[in-house]
């Protein structure tokens, strides 16, 4: 199978039966060099596709609180 055939197969997959899932994952950085910093990852998947966004912030929970559009997302905090 060629690369182009694999690409066409990937884009022809039916995602209409994928269950909607929205998550915000906060992972605190326990490094002595970066106190108070952490990573925020925002994931969304559903019938209209998949998306992910990741950022490194000084106060990750404050960053999440300023994002009003993420009110319906599940919040997961890892240390």
N, C-alpha and C positions, 0 to 999 in steps of 0.2 A: 504494500500500500504506500502510495506516495504522500509527501507532506501536504500537497494540495487536496488530495482526497480526504486526509484526516481533518484538515481544516473545514472542508465542506460538511463532513459528518458531524463535527463538533457544533457548527452553527445551525444544523438542521435538527438538533435534539429538541424534543417537545418539553418545555418547562411549565406548561399550564397546570400540571398537577402538583407542583412544588408548594409545600405549605409555607405561609408567610412567617418569617422569623426576623426579629429586630433585636440587636444586642449592642450594648456599650460595655466594653471590657476595660477596666482600669487596673493597671499593674504598677505598683509602687516600686521605685528604684531604691534599693537598700544600700546603695554604694555610699562610702564616706566622701566621695568626690562630688556627688550630686544629691545632697540631702534635700528632701522635699519634692524631688522631681519624680515623674512617672510617665508611663505611656498610656495613651487613650486610643483604643481601637473601636471603630464604629462599623458594625457589620449589618447588612440587610440582604435578605434573600426572599424570593417569592416568585410568583408566576411571571412577573415582568423582568426577572433577571437577578443578578448578584452584584453587590458592590461592597467595597471595604475601604476604610480610610484609617490611617494610623499616624499619630503625632506624639511628640515628646514635649511635655509641658512642665512648668515649674510647680504649679498647683493644679494637678489633674482634676480633682473633684470640683474645684472652682470653675475650671474650664467647662466641665460637663454641665454645671448649673447655669452657665451663661447661654447654653444652647437650648433655646425654648422649643425648637422644632423636634427635639428628641424626647418629648414627654412620654410617648407611648413605647419607648424602647425598654428592654429589660436591662437592668444595671447589674454588672458582675464586678466585684472588687477583689483583686488578688494582691497578696502582699509578698 
